[in-house]
Amino acid sequence: MKKNILLLFGGGGTEHDISIVSSKYIEKNLKEIGLYNVIKVEIGKDKIFRKINEDGQNGETVELNFKRQLVGSAVEDIHIVVPCIHGPPGETGEIQTFFELIELPYIGCGPEASLNSFNKVTSKLWFNALEIPNTPFAFLASMEDKQRAHDLFDKYGRVFVKASSQGSSVGCFQVFKKNELDGALESAFKYSNYVLVEKMLNARELEISAYEYDGQLITTVPGEINCPSKFYSYQEKYDPYSKTTTEIIAPGLSAESIKKMQDYARLAFTHLKLRHLSRIDFFYTDESEIFLNEINTFPGMTPISMFPKMMENNGHSFNKFFKDLIAKNIL
């Protein structure tokens, strides 16, 4: 009898719709593997779990219980979960905490690694501790700390203001004029309890896929995001009319720069205790400086997403990658 894989997607966060697109790519690969029953469940924006019918439409409400069973009109044993969730509650570690509690295997990073990577303040403190270069920053716990942001602006003349715990550039604002800074801070606090303020760079945006394959940690050569507006916003990432393009292999990088980025990616993956897969993003300045920007513990799997493309370009089958991960972790 085939074992059951729960493909869980959606979530109540701002990246809900992107998670749906990613789940279709993963579903396609799981069905090509053909060894398991794939059960799709969407976590709605109302946080209710709904099973997806064969026709792709939302079906009945279901619950995942402490016996590792999906309970609706029928009861189905679950043997492993693929939490295809961008943002909360997937990349923030909440859903993984529940899986750990009921001892249900799952694909991807654990609760602590997920939370540490998703929180931009926490991750930058980790980068500093590991001596990984990252952009100069200040962080705020409330508007009472706004002088820190003003001091950073005075030093660098322009900054990014970012909600600390959001993905896909949600709650992220460019500030070029000091009289716009407080407004950006207040807007960012609507999305997160902490706000990060960073020096704005003239830099290329590069990405590395880091993943475990045949028992080895693999870091690809960097790919590149080419964004004409120089701000890789939510719209630029996902709007069908976006003018942003991607290159699987970033051109014009020296072997030394590539190795540095791969070494930093490996250092972050290892010491933050990442697992299975991640995408690690960098800035590369006009002066050839390298700064680690952020870690995505469950990177996008849409048709334009870089993670699977860089893996395939590296000579590794995404299908085999998932097949092996499941085989090693399933109950």
C-alpha positions as CSV (number, residue, x, y, z in Angstrom):
1,M,0.0,0.0,0.0
2,K,1.3,3.5,-0.9
3,K,2.2,5.8,1.9
4,N,0.7,9.2,2.1
5,I,2.5,12.5,1.5
6,L,0.7,15.6,2.8
7,L,1.5,18.6,0.5
8,L,0.6,21.5,2.8
9,F,0.5,25.0,1.3
10,G,-1.1,28.5,1.6
11,G,-0.9,30.0,5.1
12,G,-2.3,33.3,6.3
13,G,0.6,35.4,5.3
14,T,1.2,37.8,2.4
15,E,2.8,35.1,0.3
16,H,-0.2,32.8,0.3
17,D,-0.8,33.0,-3.4
18,I,2.8,32.4,-4.3
19,S,2.7,29.3,-2.1
20,I,-0.2,28.0,-4.2
21,V,1.9,28.3,-7.4
22,S,4.9,26.6,-5.8
23,S,2.7,23.7,-4.6
24,K,1.7,22.9,-8.2
25,Y,5.4,22.5,-9.2
26,I,6.0,20.3,-6.3
27,E,2.9,18.3,-6.9
28,K,4.0,17.7,-10.5
29,N,7.3,16.3,-9.3
30,L,5.7,14.1,-6.6
31,K,3.3,12.6,-9.1
32,E,6.2,11.9,-11.5
33,I,7.9,10.0,-8.7
34,G,4.8,8.0,-8.5
35,L,5.6,6.1,-5.3
36,Y,3.2,7.8,-2.9
37,N,-0.3,9.2,-2.5
38,V,-0.2,12.9,-2.6
39,I,-2.8,14.6,-0.4
40,K,-3.1,18.4,-1.0
41,V,-4.3,20.6,1.8
42,E,-4.5,24.4,1.7
43,I,-4.3,26.5,4.8
44,G,-6.7,29.4,4.0
45,K,-6.1,33.0,4.8
46,D,-8.7,32.3,7.5
47,K,-6.2,29.7,8.8
48,I,-8.7,26.8,8.2
49,F,-7.3,23.6,6.6
50,R,-9.2,22.5,3.5
51,K,-8.5,19.4,1.4
52,I,-8.1,20.0,-2.3
53,N,-10.3,17.8,-4.5
54,E,-9.1,16.0,-7.6
55,D,-10.6,18.8,-9.7
56,G,-8.3,21.3,-7.9
57,Q,-11.1,22.9,-6.0
58,N,-11.3,23.4,-2.3
59,G,-13.1,20.6,-0.5
60,E,-13.9,19.7,3.0
61,T,-12.4,21.1,6.2
62,V,-9.9,18.8,7.7
63,E,-7.6,18.6,10.8
64,L,-4.2,17.1,11.3
65,N,-4.4,15.4,14.7
66,F,-1.8,14.2,17.3
67,K,-2.0,10.7,15.9
68,R,-0.5,11.9,12.6
69,Q,-3.8,11.5,10.9
70,L,-5.7,13.8,8.5
71,V,-9.3,13.8,9.8
72,G,-12.3,14.8,7.7
73,S,-15.1,12.6,6.4
74,A,-12.4,9.9,6.3
75,V,-9.3,9.3,8.4
76,E,-6.0,9.1,6.5
77,D,-2.6,8.3,8.0
78,I,0.1,10.9,7.1
79,H,3.7,9.6,6.7
80,I,5.5,12.8,5.8
81,V,4.7,16.4,5.1
82,V,6.0,18.8,2.5
83,P,5.2,22.2,4.0
84,C,5.3,24.4,0.8
85,I,4.6,27.6,2.7
86,H,6.3,30.9,2.0
87,G,6.2,33.1,5.1
88,P,4.1,32.2,8.2
89,P,3.4,29.6,9.5
90,G,6.0,27.7,7.4
91,E,9.2,29.8,7.2
92,T,8.6,31.1,10.7
93,G,8.8,27.7,12.3
94,E,5.3,27.4,13.8
95,I,4.1,24.5,11.6
96,Q,7.4,22.6,12.1
97,T,7.1,22.9,15.9
98,F,3.8,21.1,15.6
99,F,5.3,18.4,13.4
100,E,8.2,17.9,15.9
101,L,5.6,17.7,18.7
102,I,3.7,14.8,17.1
103,E,6.9,13.3,15.6
104,L,5.8,13.6,12.0
105,P,8.6,13.8,9.5
106,Y,8.7,16.8,7.1
107,I,10.9,18.3,4.4
108,G,12.9,21.4,5.1
109,C,14.4,23.3,7.9
110,G,13.5,22.9,11.5
111,P,11.6,25.4,13.8
112,E,14.7,27.2,15.1
113,A,16.5,27.5,11.8
114,S,13.3,28.7,10.1
115,L,12.6,31.4,12.7
116,N,16.2,32.6,12.9
117,S,16.5,32.9,9.1
118,F,13.1,34.6,8.6
119,N,13.6,37.3,11.2
120,K,15.9,39.8,9.4
121,V,17.2,41.2,12.6
122,T,18.1,37.8,14.1
123,S,19.7,36.5,10.9
124,K,21.9,39.6,10.7
125,L,23.1,39.2,14.3
126,W,24.0,35.6,13.3
127,F,25.9,36.8,10.2
128,N,27.8,39.2,12.4
129,A,28.7,36.5,14.9
130,L,29.9,34.3,12.0
131,E,31.8,37.2,10.5
132,I,29.9,37.0,7.3
133,P,29.7,40.5,5.6
134,N,26.3,42.0,5.5
135,T,24.9,45.5,5.0
136,P,25.4,48.1,7.8
137,F,22.1,48.2,9.8
138,A,20.2,49.3,12.8
139,F,17.1,47.7,14.3
140,L,14.1,49.2,16.1
141,A,11.7,47.6,18.6
142,S,9.4,50.6,18.5
143,M,9.2,54.2,17.2
144,E,10.8,55.2,20.4
145,D,14.1,53.9,18.9
146,K,13.7,56.0,15.7
147,Q,16.9,58.0,16.4
148,R,18.9,54.9,15.4
149,A,17.2,55.0,12.0
150,H,17.9,58.8,11.7
151,D,21.6,58.3,12.6
152,L,21.9,55.6,10.0
153,F,20.3,57.8,7.4
154,D,22.5,60.7,8.3
155,K,25.6,58.5,7.8
156,Y,24.6,57.0,4.5
157,G,22.1,59.4,2.9
158,R,19.6,56.7,1.8
159,V,18.3,53.5,3.4
160,F,16.0,50.6,3.1
161,V,13.4,50.2,5.9
162,K,12.2,46.6,6.3
163,A,9.7,44.8,8.4
164,S,11.8,42.2,10.2
165,S,9.6,39.2,9.6
166,Q,8.1,39.4,6.2
167,G,9.1,37.9,2.8
168,S,8.9,38.8,-0.8
169,S,9.8,42.5,-0.1
170,V,6.5,43.0,1.7
171,G,6.8,45.8,4.3
172,C,10.0,47.0,2.6
173,F,10.5,50.7,1.7
174,Q,13.2,52.8,-0.1
175,V,13.9,56.1,1.7
176,F,15.8,58.8,-0.2
177,K,14.5,61.8,1.8
178,K,14.9,62.2,5.6
179,N,11.4,63.6,6.0
180,E,10.0,60.4,4.6
181,L,11.8,58.2,7.1
182,D,9.3,58.2,10.0
183,G,6.5,57.4,7.6
184,A,8.4,54.4,6.3
185,L,9.2,53.2,9.8
186,E,5.5,53.5,10.9
187,S,4.4,51.6,7.8
188,A,7.0,48.8,8.4
189,F,5.8,48.4,12.0
190,K,2.3,47.5,10.6
191,Y,3.8,44.3,9.3
192,S,6.2,43.3,12.1
193,N,7.2,43.9,15.7
194,Y,10.7,44.8,14.8
195,V,12.0,47.0,11.9
196,L,15.4,46.8,10.2
197,V,17.0,49.8,8.7
198,E,19.9,49.1,6.2
199,K,22.3,51.1,4.1
200,M,21.1,51.2,0.5
201,L,23.7,49.8,-1.9
202,N,24.4,50.1,-5.6
203,A,24.6,46.3,-6.1
204,R,23.7,43.3,-8.2
205,E,21.3,40.8,-6.6
206,L,22.8,37.3,-6.7
207,E,21.3,34.0,-5.4
208,I,22.8,30.7,-4.5
209,S,20.9,27.4,-4.2
210,A,22.2,25.4,-1.2
211,Y,20.9,21.9,-0.7
212,E,21.8,18.4,0.4
213,Y,22.2,15.9,-2.4
214,D,23.6,12.4,-2.1
215,G,24.8,13.2,1.4
216,Q,26.7,16.3,0.4
217,L,26.0,20.0,0.9
218,I,25.9,21.6,-2.5
219,T,26.2,25.3,-3.2
220,T,25.6,26.4,-6.8
221,V,27.3,29.1,-8.6
222,P,25.3,32.4,-8.2
223,G,22.4,33.2,-10.4
224,E,21.4,36.8,-10.9
225,I,18.2,38.9,-10.7
226,N,18.1,41.8,-13.1
227,C,15.6,44.4,-11.9
228,P,15.4,47.6,-14.0
229,S,13.8,49.5,-11.1
230,K,16.7,48.5,-8.8
231,F,14.0,47.5,-6.2
232,Y,13.0,43.8,-6.3
233,S,9.5,44.4,-5.0
234,Y,6.6,42.0,-4.6
235,Q,5.2,43.3,-7.9
236,E,8.6,42.9,-9.7
237,K,8.8,39.3,-8.4
238,Y,5.4,38.1,-9.3
239,D,3.5,40.4,-11.6
240,P,3.2,38.8,-15.1
241,Y,4.2,42.2,-16.7
242,S,7.3,42.5,-14.6
243,K,10.4,43.6,-16.6
244,T,12.7,41.7,-14.2
245,T,14.8,38.9,-15.8
246,T,16.9,36.2,-14.3
247,E,20.2,34.5,-15.3
248,I,21.0,31.1,-14.1
249,I,24.7,31.9,-14.1
250,A,25.6,35.5,-13.1
251,P,28.0,36.8,-15.7
252,G,31.3,38.5,-15.1
253,L,32.1,37.1,-11.7
254,S,35.7,36.2,-10.8
255,A,36.4,32.7,-9.5
256,E,37.5,34.3,-6.2
257,S,34.1,36.1,-5.8
258,I,32.1,32.9,-6.6
259,K,34.1,30.9,-4.0
260,K,33.6,33.6,-1.4
261,M,29.9,33.5,-1.8
262,Q,29.8,29.8,-1.8
263,D,31.9,29.7,1.3
264,Y,29.6,32.2,3.1
265,A,26.5,30.2,2.0
266,R,28.0,27.0,3.3
267,L,29.0,28.7,6.6
268,A,25.4,30.1,7.1
269,F,23.7,26.8,6.1
270,T,25.9,24.8,8.5
271,H,25.9,27.2,11.6
272,L,22.3,28.2,11.4
273,K,21.4,24.5,11.2
274,L,19.6,24.7,7.9
275,R,18.3,21.4,6.5
276,H,17.6,19.9,3.1
277,L,17.2,23.1,1.0
278,S,17.5,26.9,1.0
279,R,18.2,29.8,-1.2
280,I,20.9,32.2,0.0
281,D,20.9,35.7,-1.4
282,F,23.7,38.2,-1.8
283,F,24.5,41.7,-2.8
284,Y,27.5,42.3,-5.1
285,T,28.5,46.0,-5.3
286,D,30.2,48.0,-8.0
287,E,33.4,47.8,-5.9
288,S,33.2,43.9,-5.9
289,E,32.1,43.8,-2.2
290,I,30.0,40.8,-1.2
291,F,27.2,41.1,1.4
292,L,24.9,38.3,2.5
293,N,21.4,39.6,2.2
294,E,19.0,36.9,3.4
295,I,18.2,33.2,3.7
296,N,15.0,31.7,2.3
297,T,14.4,28.4,4.1
298,F,11.6,27.3,1.6
299,P,12.4,29.1,-1.6
300,G,9.9,29.7,-4.3
301,M,9.1,26.9,-6.8
302,T,7.2,28.9,-9.4
303,P,8.0,28.7,-13.1
304,I,10.3,31.7,-12.8
305,S,11.9,30.7,-9.5
306,M,15.7,30.4,-9.3
307,F,16.1,27.5,-6.8
308,P,15.1,24.6,-9.0
309,K,16.6,26.1,-12.1
310,M,20.0,26.5,-10.5
311,M,19.9,23.0,-9.1
312,E,19.1,21.6,-12.6
313,N,21.8,23.7,-14.1
314,N,24.2,22.2,-11.6
315,G,23.5,18.8,-13.0
316,H,21.2,17.6,-10.2
317,S,17.6,16.5,-10.9
318,F,15.0,18.3,-8.7
319,N,12.8,15.2,-9.1
320,K,15.6,12.9,-7.7
321,F,16.4,15.4,-5.0
322,F,12.8,15.2,-3.7
323,K,12.5,11.5,-4.2
324,D,15.7,10.8,-2.1
325,L,14.6,13.3,0.6
326,I,11.3,11.6,1.1
327,A,12.8,8.1,1.0
328,K,15.3,9.1,3.8
329,N,12.7,10.8,6.0
330,I,9.4,9.0,5.6
331,L,7.9,7.1,8.5
